[in-house]
């Protein structure tokens, strides 16, 4: 189990990357970073990975925060995506970022348009 310092460090690292997304507000970046950190927590609490509390969970629609995080991560997804599928897609994108600092879950910033 992570202590508060480790969680804070993880959050600050995620937040710094989310803030690099062009045109994102600080409030949105904080919400997205929180959602990503929550997904990590769910993943790490489950012995097999992504949380699956019941057989119905695969049919439950993705949450607003999951969809918002996927849009900001530039992940293409169907509007009727399930919570489990969304969690897996977010985890996949974030794992690229958290691979010891190698790789990025977030797309490179586009140059400003004139």
N, C-alpha and C positions, 0 to 999 in steps of 0.2 A: 504494500500500500504506500502511495506517495505521501510525503509530508507537505505541508503548506508551502514551503519554499520551492519544492520541486514543481508543484502545480502552478505557482505564480511564475516561475521561470518558463514553464511550457506555455502559459497564457501570453506572456510578454513576447515570446518568440513567434507564436502564431500571429499575434496582433501586429507585430512589426512587418510581417509578410503581407497580411491582409491590407494594411495601410498603403502598400505599394500599388494596389489596384487603382487605376486611374479613375478619378471622379468619385471615389467613395468617401462618405462622411465619417468622422470619428465615431459617432454614435452607431452607424451601421457596421463599422469595422469591429467595434466592441461586441455587438450582438452576434456577428458572424463568428468571431473568435470564440465566444462563449459556446455557441452551438457546436463548433468543431471540437472544443475541449470536452463537451458533454458526450459527443460521439466517441471520443477516445476512451472516456470513462466507461461507457456502456460496453465497448469492445473489450477493455481490459478486465472487467468484472466477470465476463462470461468465459467458462473454460474452453469453449470451442470457437470463440470469436464474437461475431455480431450477436447481440441479444435477441433471443426469440422466446418470449415468455409463454406464448401459447401457439396453437396451430393456426389461430386466426390472425396472428401478427403479420403474416405475409400478405394478408388481404387488406390490412389497415392502410389507409392512404398516408403518404408522407406528410410530415408536419409543415407548417408555414416556414419555420426556421430552416428545415432541411432543404426545402425548395429554394429559399433565399440564398442559402449557402452554396447550393449547386449552381444557381445563376451567377453568383459572384465568382465562383471558381471556373466559370465558362464551361460547365458540364452540360451537354445536351441530354435531355431526359423527357420521357413522355409525361404529360400533365397528370395522368392517372397512376403515377409510380407509387409503389408501396413503401412503407417505412423501412422494411428490411432492404429492399433494392436501393433506396436512397442512402441508407446507412453504408451499404457496401460501396456505392459509388463515391461517397464522400471519403470513406476510409481509404479507398484506393488512391484518390487524388492527394489526400493528406500524407499517406505513407511515402509517396514520392518525395514530399517535402522533408519528412522527418527521418529520412534515411541518412543519419549522421551528417546532415547539412548538405548532402550531395543530392542534386535534383531539386525540382521545384514543384509544389502542388499548384502554384499560382502562375498564370501565364505572365510572360514578360510584359511590361508596360508598353503600350503603344506610344509612339512619338506624338507630341501634340500636333493637332491639325491646325493649319493656318488658314 
